[in-house]
Amino acid sequence: MKKIQYFIFLLALGFMSCKKNYLDIVPTDRVSDASVLTDSLLFVDYVINRYMGVKLQDKEGEGTPPGFGRGFEYAMWSSLTDESIYNNDDNTWLIQQGLLAPENTGIAGTLWGRSYRSIREVNYALNSLPVVQMSEGLRNKLRGELHFIRGFRYHDLIRNYGGVVMMGDKVYNLTDNLNDPALFNRATLQESMDYAIKELDSAAYYLPATNGGDWALGRATKGAALALKSRLALYAASPLYNVGSWATAAAAAKAVMDLGQYSIDADYGGLFKNSASKEIIFERLYVIGTRHTCLEIANGANGYGGWAGNSPLQNLVDAYEMNNGKPITDVTSGYSDTKPYVNRDARFYATILYNGAAYRNSTIETFTPGGKDSQDGNSNWNTSKTGYYLKKFMDDSNPIDNPWNIAGLQPWIYMRYAEVLLNYAEAQNEAVGPDASVYAAVNQVRQRSSVNQPALAAGMTQDEMRTAIRRERQVELAFEEHRFYDVRRWKIANTTDNVAAGGMSVAKNADGTFTYTRKIALAGRAFADKNYWLPIPRSEIQASNGKLTQNTGY
């Protein structure tokens, strides 16, 4: 039997075998490993495509998008939290309703498999890197990128499953003993976290502070590695993990701040459409016009031809302060049930579309009777179930109708400087209390010129500052795939995720005024203690012949 190794170009490493020589042909859609290992340009392309990841098939035969997260695919991670619900389900409601199981993992089902496939691909590249002819400078950059990608994949595994199987540098082939129990032994949470952080330290050592030329777009830097380390260190110190120290987490965030490479963008709403923003630490640029980047049609209002997509919940709307810095529950805040969207935190207007919001040279109309973005409007099956539509990330210059025929790039931000500042503030407050540096970090985020929320009140206790920081993360980082992990690491999901998914009904009165009535948009939200971690898919447990240990409760 003659075995030939190939790379599926732009996707993954594959293995093929055959028994007849006449079948040993050179495919036209693949590049052999021999070619990749003898051509540095092809090897660089292979590394670049490890950022993109693989496209795995879900049970309905549709692929999940490539990359580190679902990004611009239809249901965002926000629709597994108290931020939004996905209007047409997209395998999210079962998670919202506490029905997650190893046999039914919803949109979370591909995380385990795609992460380990990516790790294997990175291992192959790291083992092959020394034999490829290239300059040492290029070799070190690629080494840094590969450690970053491997660190990112382990970070994703850890924050979803806890302690994970550590592959080391091994590249497993079909000829190996795949029944070796060592392949399925899960490391402790401490061991897993230490390994991922060490990977990011290695990445930071080799990566440049900035990228330029062909390296400029969407590739890791020293700051990206340190920012991801900051996130992991914060998780490690948090109650769910409890395998790190708050002081270490604060120092990790401070290391990013001390680079002097990043700053808060004055334009909160605009930074999500500006790939050159100084606030962005690590991003992926999507080509507008592909099926995975049509944010506007996926989330737009039905009156404009949109599908309502990730519809914001009242739970999130209520978290936004008034523009005087007071929560709406404060009787002195000026909040009115008859005018609930007046004088709110400017980030609310940049994030959520509500009845009366300006939109595409018109106005959102979620009222009945007759509102064009209500059940009385066009395509009423796409009417938001919550009474709200998503505005964050959207570019009104992109068409909703037939958006697949336009050119351009749109960023999806994985890490930005505001997160690092809030990481620092949280860790420093837990380590030493609300000192001046904690106030300074939070107020930088609150007081960008397009937002200009009042500075936090002086004299807060540690508990009061903790509450303020958590609220700040909730509104500042809304829809950026943080809330799902924040409420879990804080161990408050049994409260936040057991609250009904709220919305707002708007009735137009005869005199032109509106009556606002709160409603339940999705019944049965539920969370059990076992849901602090995801279940490993049953198919993975079966593939290990039972050697892989399932998370408790599943």
Beta strands, then each sheet from edge to edge (+ up, - down):
strand 1: 2-8
strand 2: 12-18
strand 3: 30-32
strand 4: 84-86
strand 5: 280-287
strand 6: 310-312
strand 7: 352-353
strand 8: 358-359
strand 9: 362-363
strand 10: 389-390
strand 11: 409-416
strand 12: 501-508
strand 13: 514-522
sheet 1: 2+ 1- 3+
sheet 2: 4+ 6-
sheet 3: 5+ 11-
sheet 4: 7+ 10-
sheet 5: 8+ 9-
sheet 6: 12+ 13-
end
